[in-house]
């Protein structure tokens, strides 16, 4: 998607969060997810492999490599 569309999506998600709306986001782009998400749940083949806060995911390169191939 065009960067301006991605930015508009992030703004819309953040506004919904401010209004107290819960959101389930399925996203592979860590940078985008980090902009809007509070927590992470990595699911592989239908099984939860890892759960943490988004801050922990961003700070932990070994977890990123293990589950996201970053």
C-alpha positions in Angstrom: 0.0 0.0 0.0 1.0 3.6 -0.5 2.7 5.1 2.6 -0.1 7.7 2.9 -2.7 4.9 3.1 -0.7 3.1 5.8 -0.4 6.3 7.8 -4.2 6.9 7.5 -4.8 3.3 8.7 -2.5 3.9 11.7 -4.3 7.1 12.6 -7.7 5.4 12.3 -6.6 2.5 14.6 -5.1 4.9 17.1 -8.3 7.0 17.2 -10.4 3.8 17.8 -8.1 2.9 20.6 -8.6 6.3 22.2 -12.3 5.7 22.1 -11.9 2.5 24.0 -12.5 0.1 21.0 -10.6 -3.2 21.2 -8.9 -4.2 18.0 -7.5 -7.5 16.9 -4.8 -6.8 14.2 -3.1 -9.5 12.1 0.0 -7.9 10.8 3.4 -9.1 9.6 5.1 -5.7 9.5 6.7 -5.1 12.9 7.2 -1.4 12.3 3.5 -0.8 11.6 2.3 -3.1 14.4 4.6 -1.3 16.9 2.9 2.0 16.0 -0.5 0.8 16.9 -0.4 -2.3 19.1 0.0 -2.7 22.9 0.7 -6.5 22.9 1.8 -9.3 20.7 0.6 -12.9 20.3 2.6 -14.9 17.8 0.6 -17.8 16.4 2.1 -20.5 14.2 0.0 -23.2 12.7 -2.8 -22.4 15.1 -0.7 -22.6 18.2 0.3 -19.6 20.3 4.1 -19.6 20.3 4.8 -16.4 22.1 3.1 -13.6 24.0 4.5 -10.3 25.2 4.0 -6.5 25.3 4.8 -4.7 22.1 7.6 -2.9 23.9 9.2 -6.2 24.8 8.9 -7.4 21.2 10.6 -4.3 19.8 13.4 -4.5 22.4 14.1 -8.2 22.0 16.0 -9.0 18.8 16.3 -12.7 19.6 12.5 -13.0 19.9 12.1 -11.1 16.6 14.5 -13.4 14.9 13.0 -16.6 16.3 9.4 -15.7 15.4 9.5 -13.0 12.7 12.6 -13.8 10.8 13.8 -10.2 11.3 
